[in-house]
Each structure stands twice: as structure tokens, then as C-alpha cells.
Amino acid sequence: MRVWCVVLLALCFIAVAADAQRGRWSLKPSPQLGLRGGYDYDIDVWSAGGQARWPFGRRGSYQLVPSGDVFFTAGAADWQGNADVIFSPGPRGGFYFGFGLGYSSRAVDGARVFNRLVGLNLARRLYMEGRWTNIAGKNIFRLAVGYNLSFGKKRDEAESIFDARSPLAPTGGN
């Protein structure tokens, strides 16, 4: 459990530091960190987890998505860690798809897994995702819903009273 806390803190620090290095008015979306919950239809259990999203490529249309989930099974705790890459063809996000690799504790000694996923951004930070995980030659389907927090200003947010270019900001000419 301590390892996951250290990893989560490191991800937060890296996301904030990476955003500080980017230009303020960049067209790329900001890095995100979020929580998600879902249901695994293969073993009929609920799951909870988290993820980070780091945009790269032209206008952030690709994202590197490390994530982890815990499955609430009776008697034992199953978990899965993933490293996925997603692609969003639209200019504002919307529909996305991707693939990745992971590690699952479901097998007796653990197993490397291959992921395929399709998702839809329901709102600016809310999303729904279908994930197919191949474990030992068997495709397992899970549906997840999550919420992400952005680090930094997004290109489609309105200016606030704290922005230098805001009409409400004090001017030096008075």
C-alpha cells in the first residue's frame, strides 16, 4: 500500500512539474489525474482505480495513460496495473480508442496482459470506457466511469479575474 501512495505522489509531482515547463497558452491539453470505478463482467465484481493522462503528439491527440485498478472479490484482492496509449481523432476529445500492456494478479503467479479500449468523454472531465483485457488467452470485458482533474489551464476555459488579460484585472494606467 505504501508503494502505491509513493507512486501516486510521484505522478502528481511529475504532472505539475511538466505543466510548469509548458507555455501558458499552449494548444495541448493539460496533464490529468483521476479516479474511476467500474464493473468486471467476467467475474461479476466491482473495481476502483486511478489513472494519469499525459498528452503528447500534435495538439495532444495521443495520451500516455498509466493506471491501476483493484477488484473487490470475495476472499482475495485482485489488482491490475496498466500502461496504455490512447488516440482521440476529434479536436475536442469526444471518442477515443487505444491499446496497452499491463500486469494482473488474477492468474496464480500473476500474468502480463494486453488491453484494448474504447472510450467516450461525456463532459470535459467525465468519461466512460470499455476495456477488453486478454488474460491467458481469455478476453475479459470491463466497463468503467471516471473523473479527471487537469493540471493547468485548458484551452477552452474562460479567463478568470486572476488572468493578466482579463477585463477585470487592474490596469497600470490609472
N, C-alpha and C positions, 0 to 999 in steps of 0.2 A: 504494500500500500504506500509506503514511503517513496518507493521508486516512482510511482505514478504521480505523486504530489510534486516531486522534483522535476519530472518531465513536463508537467503542466505549467509550473512556474517558469521553466526554461523556455517553453513555447511562447508564453506571454511576453517574456523579456525580449526574445528574438523578434516577435511581431512588432512590438513597439519600437525597437531599435531599427528594424528595416523600414518602417514607415517614416521615421525621422530622417532617413537618408534620401527619401524620395522628394521630388519637388512638390510644393503645396498645391499647385493647380494641375497636377498630372491627370491624364485621361484614364490611367489604370485604376481599377477599383482597389480599395484598401484591403490589407490582410484581415482575416476574420477568425474568430474563435467562438465555438458554440457548443451547445448541448443538444442531444437528441434522444428520443425514445422510440421503440419500435416493437414489432411483433414478428417472431420467427414462426413461419407456418409449418416448417418441417417437424420441429419438436414441440410445437404449441406452447411457447413460453414468451414472456415479455423481456425486453432488453433496454438498457440505458447506456449512454456513452457520450463521447465528446469528439470534437474534431477541430482542426485548424485548416484554414484555406489560405494559400499563398499564390496570388496571381502572377503569371509570367506570360511572355509572348506578346503579340500585338494587342494592345488595349485590354490585356488581362483575359483574353478569351480562353486561355489554358490556366488550370489551377492545380497545384500540388496539394493533396489532401491527406495528411496523416490523421488516423482516427483509431479509436478503441471502443469496444463495447463489452459489457458484462451481461450474461444471460442468467435469468433467475430460475434455475432448475431446482427441482426438489433434491436435496441431499448433497449436491456438489455445485460449485460455482464454475461455470464455463465462461471463457473470455476469448476475444479475438482482437488482434491488432492489425491495422491495415496501412498501406501506403498506396494511394490511388492518384491517378491523373484524370481530371475531367476537362471536357471541352464544351463550351457554350457557343453555338453558332450565331445567336442573336446579339444585337448591340446592347441590350439591356439585361441580358441573362436569360430569364424565362426557362426554356427547355435546355437540359444538358445531358450528356452521357459520358461514360468513362470506363476505365478498367484499372486493375491494380493487383498487387500481391499482398499477402498477409500471413499471419500465423494464428492458428486456432488451437485451443486446448481441448476441443471435443474428442479428438482421437485419443487413444490410450497414452501415447507418448507425445502428443501434440503433432500438428501437421502444417506444412506450408499449404496455402490456399491461393486460388486465383479468383478475383472478383470481377464482375461486370455490373454496371449500374446505370440506371436511367432516373433522372430527377426533373422536378419542376419547381422553380422558385415561385411560391404563391404570393409573396409580398417581398418587399425589399430585403428582409432578413429571414423570413419564414420559408421553409422548403419541405417538400415531400419527395422521398427517394425509394425506389425499388432496387433491391440488391440481390444478385444471384451469386452465391459463393460455391465454388467447386471444392468439396472436401472428399478425398479418397474416391474420386470418380462419380460422386453424387452431387447433383445441383440442389442447393438449399436456397429458398426464397425468403427474404425478409423485407418488410415494409417499415420505413422509418419516417418520422416527422421531427424536424429540428428548428432551432432558432440560433442565428449567429449574431455576434456583436462585432462591429467594424472598429478597427484601429485607424483613426484618421478620418479626414473629411472625404466623403464620396462626391463624385462629380455632379450628381443630380440633387444634392441637398441645397436648400436655400441658405442665403447668407444670414448670419445672426448679428446681434448688436456687438459682438466681440470681434468681428471681422473688420480689417482696416478699410475695406472698400464699401462697407455698409453705409447707407444714407444716414443711419442713426449714430454713426461714430463721430466724435468731436473733430472739428476741423481746426487747423492751427492758424487760420487767417483772422480770427475774431479778436 
